[in-house]
């Protein structure tokens, strides 16, 4: 029988959450969830105060173990917390950090007790920023072809190589790094996962500009960079398994799940503003009306599938394939919404800056441009389709000769 948390007094917890938010959430931050996803971590006083409060409470990582500083909440309690945060316009100031969405969960899966005690509490408190060193100039979608080397130098590891598209590398304190430790092994073998300090002379980062105006991606160069022997996460030469698990966490974080913050403005409300209503009170454009309904059905189906996958994955630490389905589904829903939003706005959906466009119109244009990257980062759309076809549907590999 499914566990719906019947033995948990959710209403008592709801009251606790409501009272705590009333006492700790700065009203000046209401509805400003975009601050949590800022390219550079803001030092706005109220945001710093809110980040510290959430970190100390452990509610920035609500379901993580209390012994490492997490909230120790059940999934049901975390859902209630998210509902109460949304009611007051609050948001999770840690929700977009790679430490929370990728590295932390992977350390909880594979880390030693010492690694958990060293790295998890600072992540929970929002004191450190993490990046992920995966893609290379000649190893993007074919990540297993990576050539960055990690050499055992007795009392330490020494790294040489280049990574690219390293999100937030220029601001990061630590990096979850995939490197080749046995060049003689098969492609997917001989790879290991390391926890590397970014604040050292052997690491250089160079931001890559994007058409959206933001530059969250970097080229990262490692020249005799170092890490202690206990920086190895998981087993030596079995880093591909650890790396796949991290990608599962990443794709799960990109499926549309969130906690708190201001929800996006409903598309039908935007449509009413720009299209208007007919004499029957319906959207005046029947074609757009039908496409809007289909989009809302797709979005609802994605949300329900996300909830089902989360329930099925409960207590399962093995890399799975559901995130590949949800990654593409989330991308489709988000990009379709962005396209439809600009279509509604007409020539007002062309604004980059200037008094002729309001704030929402400018934000929509930039979000549309940024959203194009969703089909690529975290594993391209084509790679996700390959995973679905081979590992879920069991279809043959068409690249093999017959």
C-alpha positions as a Markdown table, in Angstrom:
| # | Residue | x | y | z |
|---|---|---|---|---|
| 1 | Unk | 0.0 | 0.0 | 0.0 |
| 2 | Unk | 1.3 | 3.5 | -0.8 |
| 3 | Unk | 2.5 | 5.6 | 2.1 |
| 4 | Unk | 0.6 | 8.9 | 2.0 |
| 5 | Unk | 2.0 | 10.0 | 5.3 |
| 6 | Unk | -1.3 | 9.3 | 7.2 |
| 7 | Unk | 0.7 | 9.1 | 10.5 |
| 8 | Unk | 2.1 | 12.6 | 10.1 |
| 9 | Unk | 0.3 | 15.6 | 11.6 |
| 10 | Unk | 0.6 | 17.7 | 8.5 |
| 11 | Unk | -1.7 | 20.4 | 9.8 |
| 12 | Unk | 0.5 | 20.9 | 12.8 |
| 13 | Unk | 3.5 | 21.2 | 10.6 |
| 14 | Unk | 1.7 | 23.6 | 8.3 |
| 15 | Unk | 1.1 | 25.8 | 11.3 |
| 16 | Unk | 4.7 | 25.6 | 12.3 |
| 17 | Unk | 5.9 | 26.4 | 8.8 |
| 18 | Unk | 3.5 | 29.4 | 8.5 |
| 19 | Unk | 4.6 | 30.8 | 11.9 |
| 20 | Unk | 8.3 | 30.4 | 11.1 |
| 21 | Unk | 7.9 | 32.0 | 7.7 |
| 22 | Unk | 6.1 | 34.9 | 9.2 |
| 23 | Unk | 8.9 | 35.4 | 11.7 |
| 24 | Unk | 11.8 | 34.9 | 9.3 |
| 25 | Unk | 11.0 | 35.7 | 5.7 |
| 26 | Unk | 11.8 | 39.4 | 4.8 |
| 27 | Unk | 8.7 | 41.0 | 3.2 |
| 28 | Unk | 11.0 | 42.9 | 0.9 |
| 29 | Unk | 11.8 | 39.7 | -1.0 |
| 30 | Unk | 8.2 | 38.7 | -1.7 |
| 31 | Unk | 7.8 | 37.4 | -5.2 |
| 32 | Unk | 11.5 | 37.9 | -6.0 |
| 33 | Unk | 12.4 | 34.3 | -6.6 |
| 34 | Unk | 14.5 | 35.3 | -9.6 |
| 35 | Unk | 17.2 | 36.4 | -7.1 |
| 36 | Unk | 17.8 | 32.8 | -6.2 |
| 37 | Unk | 18.8 | 32.0 | -9.8 |
| 38 | Unk | 21.0 | 35.1 | -10.3 |
| 39 | Unk | 24.2 | 34.5 | -12.2 |
| 40 | Unk | 26.2 | 36.1 | -9.4 |
| 41 | Unk | 25.1 | 35.4 | -5.8 |
| 42 | Unk | 23.5 | 38.6 | -4.5 |
| 43 | Unk | 24.7 | 40.1 | -1.2 |
| 44 | Unk | 21.5 | 42.1 | -0.7 |
| 45 | Unk | 21.2 | 42.3 | 3.1 |
| 46 | Unk | 17.7 | 40.8 | 3.3 |
| 47 | Unk | 18.6 | 38.0 | 0.9 |
| 48 | Unk | 21.7 | 37.2 | 3.0 |
| 49 | Unk | 19.5 | 37.1 | 6.1 |
| 50 | Unk | 17.0 | 34.9 | 4.4 |
| 51 | Unk | 19.7 | 32.5 | 3.1 |
| 52 | Unk | 21.2 | 32.2 | 6.5 |
| 53 | Unk | 17.8 | 31.6 | 8.2 |
| 54 | Unk | 16.9 | 28.8 | 5.7 |
| 55 | Unk | 20.3 | 27.3 | 6.0 |
| 56 | Unk | 20.3 | 27.2 | 9.7 |
| 57 | Unk | 16.8 | 25.7 | 9.7 |
| 58 | Unk | 17.8 | 23.2 | 7.1 |
| 59 | Unk | 14.7 | 24.0 | 5.0 |
| 60 | Unk | 16.8 | 24.9 | 1.9 |
| 61 | Unk | 17.4 | 21.2 | 1.7 |
| 62 | Unk | 14.2 | 20.1 | 3.4 |
| 63 | Unk | 14.4 | 16.3 | 3.0 |
| 64 | Unk | 18.2 | 15.9 | 3.6 |
| 65 | Unk | 19.2 | 14.2 | 6.8 |
| 66 | Unk | 19.2 | 16.3 | 10.0 |
| 67 | Unk | 22.6 | 14.8 | 11.0 |
| 68 | Unk | 24.3 | 16.8 | 8.2 |
| 69 | Unk | 22.2 | 20.0 | 8.8 |
| 70 | Unk | 19.3 | 19.2 | 6.5 |
| 71 | Unk | 15.6 | 19.7 | 7.3 |
| 72 | Unk | 14.9 | 16.0 | 7.9 |
| 73 | Unk | 11.4 | 16.5 | 6.6 |
| 74 | Unk | 9.2 | 13.9 | 4.9 |
| 75 | Unk | 8.2 | 14.5 | 1.3 |
| 76 | Unk | 4.7 | 15.3 | 2.5 |
| 77 | Unk | 6.1 | 17.9 | 4.9 |
| 78 | Unk | 8.3 | 19.4 | 2.2 |
| 79 | Unk | 5.3 | 19.7 | 0.0 |
| 80 | Unk | 3.4 | 21.6 | 2.7 |
| 81 | Unk | 6.4 | 23.8 | 3.2 |
| 82 | Unk | 6.4 | 24.7 | -0.5 |
| 83 | Unk | 2.7 | 25.5 | -0.4 |
| 84 | Unk | 3.1 | 27.8 | 2.6 |
| 85 | Unk | 6.1 | 29.5 | 1.0 |
| 86 | Unk | 4.2 | 30.1 | -2.2 |
| 87 | Unk | 1.3 | 31.7 | -0.2 |
| 88 | Unk | 3.6 | 34.4 | 1.1 |
| 89 | Unk | 5.7 | 34.9 | -2.0 |
| 90 | Unk | 8.8 | 33.2 | -0.4 |
| 91 | Unk | 11.3 | 31.2 | -2.3 |
| 92 | Unk | 14.1 | 28.7 | -1.5 |
| 93 | Unk | 17.3 | 30.8 | -1.8 |
| 94 | Unk | 19.4 | 27.7 | -2.3 |
| 95 | Unk | 17.2 | 25.8 | -4.9 |
| 96 | Unk | 19.3 | 26.6 | -8.0 |
| 97 | Unk | 22.7 | 25.9 | -6.6 |
| 98 | Unk | 24.6 | 22.9 | -8.0 |
| 99 | Unk | 25.6 | 21.9 | -4.5 |
| 100 | Unk | 21.9 | 21.4 | -3.6 |
| 101 | Unk | 20.6 | 20.0 | -6.9 |
| 102 | Unk | 23.5 | 17.8 | -8.0 |
| 103 | Unk | 26.7 | 17.5 | -5.9 |
| 104 | Unk | 25.1 | 17.2 | -2.5 |
| 105 | Unk | 22.7 | 14.4 | -3.4 |
| 106 | Unk | 25.5 | 12.5 | -5.1 |
| 107 | Unk | 27.8 | 12.9 | -2.0 |
| 108 | Unk | 24.9 | 11.6 | 0.1 |
| 109 | Unk | 24.6 | 8.6 | -2.3 |
| 110 | Unk | 28.3 | 7.7 | -2.6 |
| 111 | Unk | 30.3 | 9.7 | -0.1 |
| 112 | Unk | 32.2 | 8.4 | 2.9 |
| 113 | Unk | 31.1 | 9.6 | 6.3 |
| 114 | Unk | 34.1 | 12.0 | 6.4 |
| 115 | Unk | 33.1 | 13.4 | 3.0 |
| 116 | Unk | 29.5 | 13.9 | 4.1 |
| 117 | Unk | 30.5 | 15.7 | 7.3 |
| 118 | Unk | 33.0 | 17.9 | 5.4 |
| 119 | Unk | 30.9 | 18.9 | 2.4 |
| 120 | Unk | 27.1 | 18.6 | 3.2 |
| 121 | Unk | 26.8 | 21.1 | 6.1 |
| 122 | Unk | 28.3 | 24.0 | 4.1 |
| 123 | Unk | 26.1 | 23.2 | 1.1 |
| 124 | Unk | 23.0 | 23.1 | 3.4 |
| 125 | Unk | 24.0 | 26.5 | 4.9 |
| 126 | Unk | 24.6 | 28.1 | 1.5 |
| 127 | Unk | 28.1 | 28.9 | 2.3 |
| 128 | Unk | 29.8 | 27.4 | -0.8 |
| 129 | Unk | 29.1 | 27.3 | -4.5 |
| 130 | Unk | 29.8 | 24.2 | -6.6 |
| 131 | Unk | 30.2 | 23.6 | -10.3 |
| 132 | Unk | 30.4 | 20.4 | -12.3 |
| 133 | Unk | 33.4 | 19.5 | -14.5 |
| 134 | Unk | 32.0 | 17.2 | -17.2 |
| 135 | Unk | 32.0 | 18.3 | -20.8 |
| 136 | Unk | 35.2 | 18.9 | -22.8 |
| 137 | Unk | 35.9 | 20.4 | -26.2 |
| 138 | Unk | 35.9 | 16.8 | -27.8 |
| 139 | Unk | 33.6 | 15.1 | -25.2 |
| 140 | Unk | 30.2 | 16.7 | -25.0 |
| 141 | Unk | 27.3 | 14.5 | -25.7 |
| 142 | Unk | 29.8 | 11.6 | -25.9 |
| 143 | Unk | 31.0 | 12.4 | -22.4 |
| 144 | Unk | 32.8 | 9.0 | -21.9 |
| 145 | Unk | 35.4 | 10.2 | -24.4 |
| 146 | Unk | 36.7 | 12.7 | -21.9 |
| 147 | Unk | 40.5 | 13.1 | -21.7 |
| 148 | Unk | 41.2 | 15.2 | -18.6 |
| 149 | Unk | 43.7 | 13.2 | -16.6 |
| 150 | Unk | 44.0 | 12.5 | -12.9 |
| 151 | Unk | 47.4 | 11.0 | -11.9 |
| 152 | Unk | 48.1 | 9.4 | -8.6 |
| 153 | Unk | 51.1 | 11.3 | -7.2 |
| 154 | Unk | 51.4 | 9.3 | -4.0 |
| 155 | Unk | 49.9 | 11.6 | -1.4 |
| 156 | Unk | 47.6 | 13.5 | -3.8 |
| 157 | Unk | 45.9 | 13.6 | -7.2 |
| 158 | Unk | 47.2 | 15.8 | -10.0 |
| 159 | Unk | 44.9 | 17.0 | -12.8 |
| 160 | Unk | 45.6 | 18.2 | -16.3 |
| 161 | Unk | 43.1 | 19.0 | -19.0 |
| 162 | Unk | 40.3 | 21.2 | -20.1 |
| 163 | Unk | 36.5 | 21.4 | -19.4 |
| 164 | Unk | 34.0 | 23.5 | -21.2 |
| 165 | Unk | 30.4 | 24.7 | -20.5 |
| 166 | Unk | 31.3 | 24.6 | -16.8 |
| 167 | Unk | 28.3 | 26.5 | -15.4 |
| 168 | Unk | 29.3 | 29.0 | -12.7 |
| 169 | Unk | 32.9 | 28.0 | -12.6 |
| 170 | Unk | 34.1 | 31.5 | -12.2 |
| 171 | Unk | 32.2 | 31.9 | -8.9 |
| 172 | Unk | 32.6 | 28.4 | -7.6 |
| 173 | Unk | 34.5 | 27.2 | -4.5 |
| 174 | Unk | 34.4 | 23.5 | -5.4 |
| 175 | Unk | 34.0 | 21.3 | -8.5 |
| 176 | Unk | 32.6 | 17.8 | -9.0 |
| 177 | Unk | 35.1 | 16.6 | -11.6 |
| 178 | Unk | 35.2 | 13.6 | -13.9 |
| 179 | Unk | 38.7 | 12.6 | -14.9 |
| 180 | Unk | 40.4 | 9.6 | -16.5 |
| 181 | Unk | 42.5 | 7.6 | -14.1 |
| 182 | Unk | 43.2 | 4.6 | -16.3 |
| 183 | Unk | 43.8 | 5.5 | -20.0 |
| 184 | Unk | 44.2 | 1.8 | -20.9 |
| 185 | Unk | 40.7 | 0.9 | -19.8 |
| 186 | Unk | 37.6 | 0.8 | -22.0 |
| 187 | Unk | 36.0 | 4.1 | -22.7 |
| 188 | Unk | 33.3 | 4.0 | -20.0 |
| 189 | Unk | 35.8 | 2.5 | -17.6 |
| 190 | Unk | 38.9 | 4.0 | -16.1 |
| 191 | Unk | 37.0 | 7.2 | -15.2 |
| 192 | Unk | 36.8 | 8.5 | -11.6 |
| 193 | Unk | 34.9 | 11.3 | -9.8 |
| 194 | Unk | 36.7 | 13.8 | -7.6 |
| 195 | Unk | 35.8 | 16.7 | -5.3 |
| 196 | Unk | 38.2 | 19.4 | -6.3 |
| 197 | Unk | 38.9 | 22.8 | -4.6 |
| 198 | Unk | 38.5 | 25.5 | -7.3 |
| 199 | Unk | 40.5 | 28.1 | -5.3 |
| 200 | Unk | 44.0 | 27.1 | -6.4 |
| 201 | Unk | 46.5 | 28.4 | -8.9 |
| 202 | Unk | 46.2 | 25.4 | -11.2 |
| 203 | Unk | 42.7 | 26.2 | -12.3 |
| 204 | Unk | 41.7 | 29.0 | -14.7 |
| 205 | Unk | 38.2 | 29.9 | -15.8 |
| 206 | Unk | 37.1 | 31.9 | -18.9 |
| 207 | Unk | 33.4 | 32.9 | -19.2 |
| 208 | Unk | 31.6 | 32.2 | -22.5 |
| 209 | Unk | 29.1 | 34.8 | -23.6 |
| 210 | Unk | 25.6 | 33.8 | -24.7 |
| 211 | Unk | 22.9 | 35.5 | -26.9 |
| 212 | Unk | 20.7 | 35.9 | -23.8 |
| 213 | Unk | 23.1 | 38.4 | -22.4 |
| 214 | Unk | 24.2 | 36.2 | -19.5 |
| 215 | Unk | 27.4 | 34.3 | -19.2 |
| 216 | Unk | 27.0 | 31.4 | -16.8 |
| 217 | Unk | 29.2 | 29.0 | -18.8 |
| 218 | Unk | 33.0 | 28.8 | -18.7 |
| 219 | Unk | 36.0 | 27.2 | -20.2 |
| 220 | Unk | 38.0 | 25.7 | -17.4 |
| 221 | Unk | 41.7 | 24.8 | -17.6 |
| 222 | Unk | 43.4 | 22.5 | -15.2 |
| 223 | Unk | 47.2 | 22.7 | -15.1 |
| 224 | Unk | 48.8 | 20.5 | -12.4 |
| 225 | Unk | 45.8 | 21.2 | -10.2 |
| 226 | Unk | 45.8 | 19.1 | -7.0 |
| 227 | Unk | 43.4 | 17.4 | -4.6 |
| 228 | Unk | 44.1 | 15.1 | -1.6 |
| 229 | Unk | 43.8 | 11.4 | -1.9 |
| 230 | Unk | 40.5 | 11.4 | -0.1 |
| 231 | Unk | 38.9 | 13.7 | -2.8 |
| 232 | Unk | 37.9 | 10.5 | -4.7 |
| 233 | Unk | 34.1 | 10.1 | -4.5 |
| 234 | Unk | 33.1 | 6.5 | -4.9 |
| 235 | Unk | 35.4 | 3.8 | -6.2 |
| 236 | Unk | 38.5 | 4.3 | -8.3 |
| 237 | Unk | 37.8 | 3.8 | -12.0 |
| 238 | Unk | 34.1 | 3.5 | -11.4 |
| 239 | Unk | 33.3 | 7.2 | -11.7 |
| 240 | Unk | 31.1 | 6.7 | -14.7 |
| 241 | Unk | 28.4 | 5.2 | -12.3 |
| 242 | Unk | 28.8 | 8.1 | -10.0 |
| 243 | Unk | 28.7 | 10.5 | -12.9 |
| 244 | Unk | 25.5 | 9.0 | -14.2 |
| 245 | Unk | 23.9 | 9.3 | -10.8 |
| 246 | Unk | 24.7 | 13.0 | -10.7 |
| 247 | Unk | 23.2 | 13.5 | -14.1 |
| 248 | Unk | 20.0 | 11.8 | -12.8 |
| 249 | Unk | 19.9 | 14.3 | -10.0 |
| 250 | Unk | 20.6 | 17.2 | -12.5 |
| 251 | Unk | 17.8 | 16.1 | -14.9 |
| 252 | Unk | 15.4 | 15.7 | -12.0 |
| 253 | Unk | 16.2 | 19.3 | -10.9 |
| 254 | Unk | 15.3 | 20.4 | -14.5 |
| 255 | Unk | 11.9 | 18.7 | -14.7 |
| 256 | Unk | 10.0 | 21.7 | -13.3 |
| 257 | Unk | 9.9 | 20.8 | -9.6 |
| 258 | Unk | 10.4 | 23.8 | -7.3 |
| 259 | Unk | 9.7 | 24.9 | -3.8 |
| 260 | Unk | 8.2 | 28.3 | -3.1 |
| 261 | Unk | 8.6 | 31.5 | -5.1 |
| 262 | Unk | 6.2 | 33.2 | -7.4 |
| 263 | Unk | 4.7 | 30.9 | -10.0 |
| 264 | Unk | 4.8 | 32.1 | -13.6 |
| 265 | Unk | 2.0 | 34.2 | -14.8 |
| 266 | Unk | -0.7 | 31.9 | -16.3 |
| 267 | Unk | -0.5 | 31.9 | -20.1 |
| 268 | Unk | -4.3 | 32.3 | -20.4 |
| 269 | Unk | -4.0 | 35.6 | -18.5 |
| 270 | Unk | -1.3 | 36.8 | -20.8 |
| 271 | Unk | -3.5 | 35.8 | -23.8 |
| 272 | Unk | -6.4 | 37.8 | -22.4 |
| 273 | Unk | -4.2 | 40.8 | -22.2 |
| 274 | Unk | -2.9 | 40.7 | -25.7 |
| 275 | Unk | -5.6 | 38.9 | -27.7 |
| 276 | Unk | -8.7 | 39.8 | -25.8 |
| 277 | Unk | -12.1 | 38.0 | -25.5 |
| 278 | Unk | -14.9 | 37.5 | -27.9 |
| 279 | Unk | -18.6 | 38.1 | -27.2 |
| 280 | Unk | -18.8 | 34.7 | -25.5 |
| 281 | Unk | -16.0 | 35.5 | -23.1 |
| 282 | Unk | -13.5 | 33.2 | -24.9 |
| 283 | Unk | -10.1 | 34.1 | -26.3 |
| 284 | Unk | -10.8 | 35.9 | -29.6 |
| 285 | Unk | -8.3 | 33.7 | -31.5 |
| 286 | Unk | -9.8 | 30.2 | -31.8 |
| 287 | Unk | -6.6 | 28.7 | -33.2 |
| 288 | Unk | -4.5 | 29.9 | -30.3 |
| 289 | Unk | -7.3 | 28.9 | -27.9 |
| 290 | Unk | -7.0 | 25.2 | -29.1 |
| 291 | Unk | -3.2 | 25.3 | -28.9 |
| 292 | Unk | -3.3 | 26.8 | -25.4 |
| 293 | Unk | -5.6 | 24.0 | -24.2 |
| 294 | Unk | -3.1 | 21.4 | -25.6 |
| 295 | Unk | -0.2 | 23.1 | -24.0 |
| 296 | Unk | -2.0 | 23.1 | -20.6 |
| 297 | Unk | -2.8 | 19.4 | -21.0 |
| 298 | Unk | 0.9 | 18.7 | -21.7 |
| 299 | Unk | 2.0 | 20.7 | -18.7 |
| 300 | Unk | -0.4 | 18.9 | -16.4 |
| 301 | Unk | 0.6 | 15.5 | -17.8 |
| 302 | Unk | 4.3 | 16.4 | -17.1 |
| 303 | Unk | 3.5 | 17.5 | -13.5 |
| 304 | Unk | 1.6 | 14.2 | -12.8 |
| 305 | Unk | 4.3 | 12.1 | -14.3 |
| 306 | Unk | 6.9 | 14.0 | -12.3 |
| 307 | Unk | 5.0 | 13.2 | -9.1 |
| 308 | Unk | 4.7 | 9.5 | -10.1 |
| 309 | Unk | 8.4 | 9.2 | -10.9 |
| 310 | Unk | 9.3 | 10.8 | -7.6 |
| 311 | Unk | 7.2 | 8.3 | -5.7 |
| 312 | Unk | 8.6 | 5.3 | -7.6 |
| 313 | Unk | 12.2 | 6.5 | -7.0 |
| 314 | Unk | 11.7 | 6.8 | -3.2 |
| 315 | Unk | 14.6 | 4.9 | -1.5 |
| 316 | Unk | 16.2 | 3.9 | -4.8 |
| 317 | Unk | 19.8 | 5.2 | -5.1 |
| 318 | Unk | 20.5 | 3.4 | -8.4 |
| 319 | Unk | 20.8 | 5.5 | -11.6 |
| 320 | Unk | 17.5 | 5.4 | -13.4 |
| 321 | Unk | 16.0 | 6.4 | -16.8 |
| 322 | Unk | 12.9 | 8.3 | -15.8 |
| 323 | Unk | 14.7 | 11.7 | -15.6 |
| 324 | Unk | 15.5 | 11.4 | -19.3 |
| 325 | Unk | 11.8 | 11.3 | -20.1 |
| 326 | Unk | 11.1 | 14.1 | -17.8 |
| 327 | Unk | 14.0 | 16.2 | -18.9 |
| 328 | Unk | 12.7 | 16.3 | -22.5 |
| 329 | Unk | 9.1 | 16.7 | -21.3 |
| 330 | Unk | 10.1 | 19.7 | -19.1 |
| 331 | Unk | 12.1 | 21.2 | -22.0 |
| 332 | Unk | 9.1 | 20.8 | -24.4 |
| 333 | Unk | 6.7 | 22.4 | -22.0 |
| 334 | Unk | 9.0 | 25.3 | -21.1 |
| 335 | Unk | 10.0 | 26.1 | -24.7 |
| 336 | Unk | 6.5 | 25.9 | -26.0 |
| 337 | Unk | 5.3 | 28.3 | -23.4 |
| 338 | Unk | 8.1 | 30.7 | -24.2 |
| 339 | Unk | 7.2 | 30.6 | -27.9 |
| 340 | Unk | 3.5 | 31.0 | -27.3 |
| 341 | Unk | 4.2 | 34.0 | -25.0 |
| 342 | Unk | 6.2 | 35.8 | -27.6 |
| 343 | Unk | 3.6 | 35.0 | -30.3 |
| 344 | Unk | 0.9 | 36.6 | -28.1 |
| 345 | Unk | 2.9 | 39.7 | -27.6 |
| 346 | Unk | 3.4 | 40.3 | -31.4 |
| 347 | Unk | 5.9 | 43.1 | -32.0 |
| 348 | Unk | 6.0 | 43.7 | -28.2 |
| 349 | Unk | 7.7 | 40.3 | -28.0 |
| 350 | Unk | 10.7 | 41.7 | -29.8 |
| 351 | Unk | 12.0 | 44.0 | -27.0 |
| 352 | Unk | 15.4 | 43.7 | -25.6 |
| 353 | Unk | 15.5 | 47.0 | -23.8 |
| 354 | Unk | 13.9 | 50.5 | -23.9 |
| 355 | Unk | 10.8 | 52.3 | -22.6 |
| 356 | Unk | 8.6 | 50.9 | -25.4 |
| 357 | Unk | 8.6 | 47.5 | -23.6 |
| 358 | Unk | 7.4 | 46.7 | -20.1 |
| 359 | Unk | 9.4 | 44.6 | -17.7 |
| 360 | Unk | 7.5 | 41.4 | -18.4 |
| 361 | Unk | 8.0 | 41.8 | -22.1 |
| 362 | Unk | 11.7 | 42.2 | -21.8 |
| 363 | Unk | 12.0 | 39.3 | -19.3 |
| 364 | Unk | 10.0 | 37.1 | -21.7 |
| 365 | Unk | 12.3 | 37.8 | -24.6 |
| 366 | Unk | 15.4 | 37.0 | -22.6 |
| 367 | Unk | 13.8 | 33.9 | -21.1 |
| 368 | Unk | 12.9 | 32.7 | -24.6 |
| 369 | Unk | 16.5 | 33.1 | -25.7 |
| 370 | Unk | 17.9 | 31.4 | -22.5 |
| 371 | Unk | 15.4 | 28.6 | -22.8 |
| 372 | Unk | 16.9 | 27.5 | -26.1 |
| 373 | Unk | 19.8 | 26.0 | -24.1 |
| 374 | Unk | 17.4 | 23.6 | -22.3 |
| 375 | Unk | 17.6 | 21.3 | -25.3 |
| 376 | Unk | 21.3 | 21.0 | -24.9 |
| 377 | Unk | 22.5 | 21.3 | -21.3 |
| 378 | Unk | 22.2 | 18.4 | -18.9 |
| 379 | Unk | 22.4 | 16.0 | -21.8 |
| 380 | Unk | 21.0 | 17.0 | -25.2 |
| 381 | Unk | 17.5 | 16.2 | -26.3 |
| 382 | Unk | 18.9 | 13.6 | -28.8 |
| 383 | Unk | 20.9 | 11.9 | -26.0 |
| 384 | Unk | 17.7 | 11.6 | -23.9 |
| 385 | Unk | 15.8 | 10.1 | -26.8 |
| 386 | Unk | 18.6 | 7.5 | -27.2 |
| 387 | Unk | 18.4 | 6.6 | -23.5 |
| 388 | Unk | 14.6 | 6.3 | -23.7 |
| 389 | Unk | 14.7 | 4.2 | -26.9 |
| 390 | Unk | 17.4 | 1.8 | -25.7 |
| 391 | Unk | 16.9 | 1.5 | -21.9 |
| 392 | Unk | 13.2 | 2.0 | -21.6 |
| 393 | Unk | 11.7 | 0.8 | -24.9 |
| 394 | Unk | 14.4 | -1.8 | -25.5 |
| 395 | Unk | 14.9 | -0.8 | -29.2 |
| 396 | Unk | 18.0 | -1.9 | -31.0 |
| 397 | Unk | 21.1 | 0.3 | -31.5 |
| 398 | Unk | 20.7 | 1.5 | -35.1 |
| 399 | Unk | 24.3 | 2.5 | -35.2 |
| 400 | Unk | 25.4 | -1.1 | -35.2 |
| 401 | Unk | 25.9 | -2.9 | -38.5 |
| 402 | Unk | 23.4 | -5.5 | -39.5 |
